[in-house]
Amino acid sequence: MHEISVLYKAVELAEQTAKDNGIEHLSYITLEVGELSGYLPIFFEKYFPVVIENRPVFEGCELKMIRVRGEALCRDCNALYNVMQNEGVCPKCGSRYKKILGGQQFTLKEIGFEE
Ligand SMILES: [Zn+2]
């Protein structure tokens, strides 16, 4: 599972950001997970409690996720389509020749805290 190692990195980044800004407690963190990143949100949910264990800043912290659609532009007919739903094939002309426009990212989007 690649999810656990990237989740560790995101949690460490959030922890460091909190520390640098004098934030004692995070109420939530938001991850942006692209459909084409290869990461499955279900694993992030599963591993989050394990990864935040023994990190007091995350006590009761909620994990939020934004799923970003995998969009592509067909290079043959210029149609815009969803890669996952169409299995990578343009629904208009049947071409596989495309430019991926989004959905490959994995980022720590936001951290939330209360004063
Ligand atoms: Zn097309």
Boltz pocket constraint, residues with backbone or C-beta under 6 A from the ligand:
constraints:
  - pocket:
      binder: B
      contacts: [[A, 74], [A, 75], [A, 76], [A, 77], [A, 78], [A, 79], [A, 90], [A, 91], [A, 92], [A, 93], [A, 94], [A, 95]]
      max_distance: 6.0
